[in-house]
């Protein structure tokens, strides 16, 4: 790889900002397009796009991964309070990520770490936009497509739902009977439905795990 190609992949404060804006644009454009053109997917119903190992769906997630809500984990907290706590936590996490990224960009840190933090920050901002604002700018008809800047939006500030649409059911079937607990039960890999923001975060986490020594080099 030539020095010109290597410099293309180097992130500074300007290129890092451009990368974050690009990811945010793709994430929000895909979410808004799905909301304004398709109705919510019904469990077991037809997918918007069905290519066997890839399906395009439209679901709205009130909680975290796999739709898990804080109220599911802490029963004495209502769903509304749990949603607010989750949104506020995400806002605090984004502020810390932003500070960390700025510190990394102004120091002689690994380029891999810079890329990873940009991906994580962009993904976090992408999902927090849904959580904070979508509830006050969209409605959610039961059997119709959403309206942008609706007269009667479906929620309130901080109570929006995250839009998910990417689904990769690589394998589906019944697990072997000899497996404890789950033996004989239906199983799908990979059964999570996610979005572009989630993809950015997952990619960054994967890079940090696999290339941990490059991301956090030890200096003697």
C-alpha positions in Angstrom: 0.0 0.0 0.0 1.4 3.4 -1.0 1.9 6.3 1.4 -1.0 8.1 -0.4 -3.4 5.2 0.3 -2.2 5.0 3.9 -2.8 8.7 4.4 -6.4 8.3 3.0 -7.2 6.0 5.9 -5.7 8.3 8.6 -8.2 10.2 10.7 -7.8 13.6 12.1 -10.4 15.9 13.6 -11.8 17.0 10.2 -11.9 13.5 8.6 -13.3 12.0 11.8 -16.2 14.5 11.7 -16.9 13.7 8.0 -16.9 10.0 8.8 -19.4 10.5 11.6 -21.6 12.7 9.5 -21.6 10.2 6.6 -22.6 7.3 8.9 -25.3 9.4 10.5 -26.6 10.4 7.1 -26.8 6.8 5.9 -28.4 5.7 9.1 -31.0 8.4 9.3 -31.8 8.3 5.6 -32.4 4.6 5.7 -34.6 4.8 8.8 -36.7 7.8 7.5 -37.1 6.1 4.1 -38.4 2.9 5.7 -40.8 4.8 8.0 -42.2 6.9 5.1 -42.7 4.1 2.6 -43.6 0.9 4.6 -45.9 -0.1 7.4 -44.7 -2.0 10.4 -43.7 -5.6 9.8 -45.9 -8.2 11.3 -44.4 -11.2 13.0 -44.4 -14.1 10.6 -45.6 -11.8 7.8 -43.9 -11.1 4.5 -40.6 -9.1 4.5 -40.1 -5.9 2.5 -37.2 -7.7 0.9 -36.6 -11.4 1.2 -33.3 -12.8 -0.1 -33.3 -15.9 2.0 -30.3 -15.1 4.2 -31.1 -11.4 4.2 -34.5 -9.8 4.9 -35.5 -6.2 5.1 -38.1 -5.6 7.8 -39.5 -2.6 9.7 -39.8 -2.8 13.4 -39.6 -0.2 16.2 -37.6 -1.0 19.3 -38.5 0.6 22.6 -35.5 -0.8 24.5 -32.0 -2.2 23.9 -30.7 -5.2 21.9 -33.4 -7.7 21.1 -36.0 -5.3 22.4 -34.9 -5.7 26.0 -36.3 -3.0 28.3 -35.0 -1.9 31.7 -38.4 -2.7 33.1 -37.9 -6.3 32.0 -34.8 -6.5 34.2 -36.0 -4.3 37.1 -39.7 -5.1 37.6 -40.5 -2.3 40.0 -39.5 0.3 37.3 -42.3 1.2 34.9 -41.7 1.0 31.2 -42.0 4.8 30.8 -39.4 5.5 33.5 -37.1 2.7 32.2 -37.3 4.3 28.7 -36.4 7.7 30.1 -33.5 6.3 32.1 -32.2 4.5 29.0 -32.3 7.6 26.8 -30.6 9.8 29.5 -27.9 7.1 29.9 -27.3 7.1 26.2 -26.9 10.9 26.2 -24.4 10.8 29.0 -22.5 7.9 27.3 -22.4 10.0 24.0 -20.9 12.9 25.9 -18.1 10.7 27.4 -17.5 9.1 24.0 -17.2 12.5 22.4 -14.6 13.7 25.0 -12.7 10.4 24.6 -12.6 10.7 20.8 -11.4 14.3 21.0 -8.7 13.4 23.4 -7.6 10.5 21.1 -7.6 12.7 18.0 -5.4 15.3 19.7 -2.8 12.7 20.9 -0.6 10.2 19.1 -3.0 7.3 19.5 -3.7 4.3 17.3 -5.6 5.0 14.0 -7.6 1.9 14.7 -8.8 3.3 18.0 -9.8 6.5 16.2 -11.8 4.6 13.6 -13.5 2.5 16.3 -14.5 5.5 18.4 -15.8 7.3 15.4 -18.0 4.3 14.5 -19.2 3.9 18.0 -20.0 7.6 18.5 -21.8 7.8 15.1 -23.9 4.7 15.9 -24.7 6.0 19.4 -25.8 9.4 18.0 -27.8 7.7 15.3 -29.9 5.7 17.7 -30.3 8.5 20.2 -31.8 10.7 17.5 -34.5 8.1 17.2 -35.0 7.9 21.0 -35.1 11.6 21.6 -36.9 13.0 18.5 -38.9 10.4 16.6 -41.7 10.3 19.1 -42.5 14.0 18.4 -42.1 14.1 14.6 -43.6 10.8 13.4 -46.9 9.0 13.9 -47.2 5.2 13.7 -50.4 4.0 11.9 -51.3 0.4 12.6 -51.8 -0.5 9.0 -50.2 2.4 7.1 -47.0 4.3 6.6 -45.8 7.0 9.0 -46.1 10.8 8.5 -43.2 13.1 9.0 -44.0 16.1 11.3 -47.4 14.5 12.0 -50.1 16.5 13.7 -50.5 13.7 16.3 -47.1 12.1 16.8 -47.0 8.7 18.6 -44.9 9.8 21.6 -43.1 12.6 23.5 -39.6 14.0 23.6 -37.2 11.3 24.9 -39.8 8.6 24.3 -39.1 7.8 20.6 -38.6 4.2 19.3 -35.4 3.1 17.5 -36.1 1.9 13.9 -34.6 -1.5 13.0 -34.7 -3.2 9.6 -31.7 -5.4 8.8 -32.2 -9.1 9.5 -29.8 -12.0 8.6 -31.4 -15.4 9.5 -28.4 -17.4 8.4 -29.7 -20.7 9.8 -33.1 -21.7 11.2 -34.1 -25.1 12.5 -34.6 -27.3 15.6 -31.6 -27.7 17.9 -30.4 -31.3 18.6 -32.3 -33.1 21.3 -29.1 -33.9 23.2 -28.5 -30.3 24.0 -29.4 -29.4 27.6 -32.2 -26.9 28.2 -32.6 -25.8 24.5 -32.6 -29.3 23.0 -35.3 -29.8 20.4 -36.4 -26.1 20.4 -36.5 -23.9 17.3 -33.5 -21.6 16.9 -32.4 -19.0 14.4 -28.9 -17.7 13.9 -28.6 -14.7 13.6 -32.0 -13.6 15.0 -31.3 -9.9 15.9 -32.9 -7.2 13.8 -30.7 -4.1 13.7 -29.9 -0.9 11.8 -26.9 0.9 10.3 -26.1 2.6 13.6 -26.0 -0.8 15.3 -23.7 -2.1 12.5 -21.3 0.7 13.0 -21.1 0.0 16.8 -20.8 -3.8 16.4 -18.1 -3.4 13.8 -16.1 -1.1 16.1 -16.5 -3.4 19.1 -15.3 -6.3 16.9 -12.3 -4.4 15.7 -11.3 -3.5 19.3 -11.7 -7.1 20.4 -9.8 -8.7 17.5 -7.1 -6.0 17.2 -6.9 -5.1 20.9 -3.1 -4.8 20.9 -3.1 -2.4 17.9 -5.9 -0.3 19.4 -4.2 0.0 22.8 -0.5 -0.3 22.2 1.8 -0.5 25.2 4.7 2.0 25.1 7.8 1.2 27.1 
